Each structure stands twice: as structure tokens, then as C-alpha cells.
Amino acid sequence: MTVVIKINLSNIKKNWLYLNKFSKKNTETSAVIKANAYGLGAHEVATALWEAGSRSFFVATTEEAINIDKILPKYRKIYVLNGYDKKNKKAFNELDLIPVLNSPDQLNSFVEDSKNKNFCIQIDIGMNRLGFQLDQIYKHKDCIKNLNLDLVLGHLTTAINPKNSSNKIQLHKFKEFSNNFPFSKKSLAASHGIFIDNKYHFDLIRPGIALFGGIRNSNILDVVSIELPVIQTHFLEPGDGIGYGLTYVCKEKKRVATLAGGYADGLTRNFSNVGFLYHNKIPCPILGKISMDLVTVDISHLNQVPEKLTFLGQNQSINDLSDIAKTISHEILINLGNRFSRHYVN
Ligand SMILES: *Cc1c(COP(=O)(O)O)cnc(C)c1O
């Protein structure tokens, strides 16, 4: 009983093309495919995005960069967000990977090893996660200017709320400090930032989750679908409980179905007693705690026992699931289908 996670590569391409058209005329649309392309398969996704027209790619680690280098044509740019580490000197030099330098230490290591290569710097405009602090920029500005600075990067903290006042403050900080490097390209917006306003686009946008359907926008298409097979059904009487801890107890007679998917497959336990699977358009409530490999749902209201129910599809997207689980669509997507068989649709 293999369970399949269907990944629509054609919709990933359409999402990239839409963002490319939506962004300002001279803005490059790149693609963030860290963490194995958000769990969807870096090789397949990078190939599709290259075909759509993307020529630059962002990953988090050197290992991820080495992995996508294998399948991308030479004429591509790969940026490594976590930056430069001397241990990876050989890979950076031989594969022409572009490090996103996040600190004076990373800058010094890079200059010692590879000072003629292209690089990017990240400016910390408020997140206090990675990036040069603003005083460090002033201190190292002259050194940076004499090297091959390809791109200046900033990252917004609050783009998911377009009206939040931090966005404007960080936009101004980014402008002010990136103006120290007038001859380099600039990039501020990830997926949500793209939709705040085109003032946030600069020379390059860096969408990740939007490529995979993880933002609510009528032009962004869903990419992932999952149907789970029914393994067994039970007739229950009032007073019967379901699952670990018996957190659901029947008030009336019910018929329930147990399906092959659990929190190991990305059906987080937060969906227990609040989430749904679907039979066509009919919701079937999840009853009791979700187990590692199994989930039990109410099918009392269905006319027959279906072979499968839909976990992700037309009636439920990763955005809907992120609302139910009170998280973001990134986290839903990355946990999906690790042991399901991946089926790519073109
Ligand atoms: C992950 C990441 C992105 C992509 O973010 P999405 O919200 O998935 O579009 C862009 N820039 C940086 C620095 C990131 O870490």
C-alpha cells in the first residue's frame, strides 16, 4: 500500500513565471530551494525552475549547493545563505559557489581563501539572526568595495503582515545601508515581501514558499497533493473512545476509518481532533490523537467506505493546514511525505 505524494512541477514553473511577471521589469526572479527544495526534491525542482527561466538559486548549506550543482548547467549562480566556512574552500572555489557573508569573521576567512571570487553580503536590518550589524558595515565598507561584491541582501522580519510598521522601517534601513555599495545588486524580498509593494523588489527577489503554493494569492497554484488509503473501519457505540489517551469519546453511534498516514508523514499531532480529511468535497473530521503512522476519521456521514481520502488537494491546501496547526505553510510543507513515494507531474 504505497502512499504517493504528488508534486506538480508544472505548477511550480507557473508560479515562478507569475512572480517573474509580477515583479518590476528589471528585477531578477531567483528561487530559494534550501532544505531539499522545501522537502519536494532539489534535483527535480531545480531542473523545473531552470526550464522556467530561473538562473540563480539560493540554498542554506554548502552540501545543498554541491547537490544542486550536479544537475544545473554551468551558467547558473548558487548562493549559500549560511555563508562561508574555510572547511568548504575547495567546493566554493571549484564550483564557483557564491557565499552570503554574514559577519566580519566570514568576510576575513573568505578574503584569505578566495578574494577574487564573487560574494554576497547580508545586512542585518532587524532580525538579529544573520548579517553584518550596521556599525560593522561602516568598518568594513572599504574592504568590501575593493572585492567582487555581487549582491547585497537583507531579510524582512514581518513581511507576512504587509501592514506591519517594521516593514517600512526595515526597507529604509536596507536602502540607507545598501547605498554604501552603489554598484552592486540588491535583494530584500522573500515570498511575502514581494507582495507588500514593488518598492521592496530591488534587483532580485528571492521566493521560496510562494513557488510551492504556500501563500494565499489567487495567481499562485497549489503544488502538492496527498491521498491516504483507508486500512480499516470500525462501528463505534456511544462511550467508545479513539486513539492514544482516548481524547475523543463518541456521543453517538459512529463509523470511523483508519488511514495510512501519521505525524511521521507530516500530519502533525496539532491536527488531532481539529483537522479534516476529505471525500471529494465532504469533510471527514479527524477523531482522537494522530499516531505516528495512522489517523482515524469520522466517515459516519458517507454513503460508502472510500478507498482513499484526500489530505491535501482541492479542498485543503498547505495554507489551510498551517491555519489549523497555527504555524506557517513552510513548516507544513517541509514535514510532508518523507516516507511516501514521490510522484512528479509535469
Ligand atoms: C528561506 C529564505 C528565503 C525564502 O523565504 P520564503 O518565505 O520561503 O519565500 C529568502 N531569503 C532568505 C534569507 C531565507 O532564509
The ligand as an SDF file (V2000), in Angstrom:
LIG
                    3D

 15 15  0  0  0  0  0  0  0  0999 V2000
   14.3240   30.9630    3.3870 C   0  0  0  0  0  0  0  0  0  0  0  0
   14.7410   32.3040    2.9030 C   0  0  0  0  0  0  0  0  0  0  0  0
   14.0890   32.8970    1.8100 C   0  0  0  0  0  0  0  0  0  0  0  0
   12.8400   32.3300    1.1850 C   0  0  0  0  0  0  0  0  0  0  0  0
   11.7690   32.5500    2.0630 O   0  0  0  0  0  0  0  0  0  0  0  0
   10.2530   32.1980    1.6620 P   0  0  0  0  0  0  0  0  0  0  0  0
    9.4490   32.7400    2.7840 O   0  0  0  0  0  0  0  0  0  0  0  0
   10.1780   30.7170    1.5840 O   0  0  0  0  0  0  0  0  0  0  0  0
    9.9880   32.8340    0.3510 O   0  0  0  0  0  0  0  0  0  0  0  0
   14.6240   34.0830    1.3130 C   0  0  0  0  0  0  0  0  0  0  0  0
   15.6880   34.6810    1.8990 N   0  0  0  0  0  0  0  0  0  0  0  0
   16.3060   34.1430    2.9760 C   0  0  0  0  0  0  0  0  0  0  0  0
   17.4660   34.8500    3.5690 C   0  0  0  0  0  0  0  0  0  0  0  0
   15.8490   32.9560    3.5330 C   0  0  0  0  0  0  0  0  0  0  0  0
   16.4360   32.4340    4.6180 O   0  0  0  0  0  0  0  0  0  0  0  0
  1  2  1  0
  2  3  1  0
  2 14  2  0
  3  4  1  0
  3 10  2  0
  4  5  1  0
  5  6  1  0
  6  7  2  0
  6  8  1  0
  6  9  1  0
 10 11  1  0
 11 12  2  0
 12 13  1  0
 12 14  1  0
 14 15  1  0
M  END
$$$$
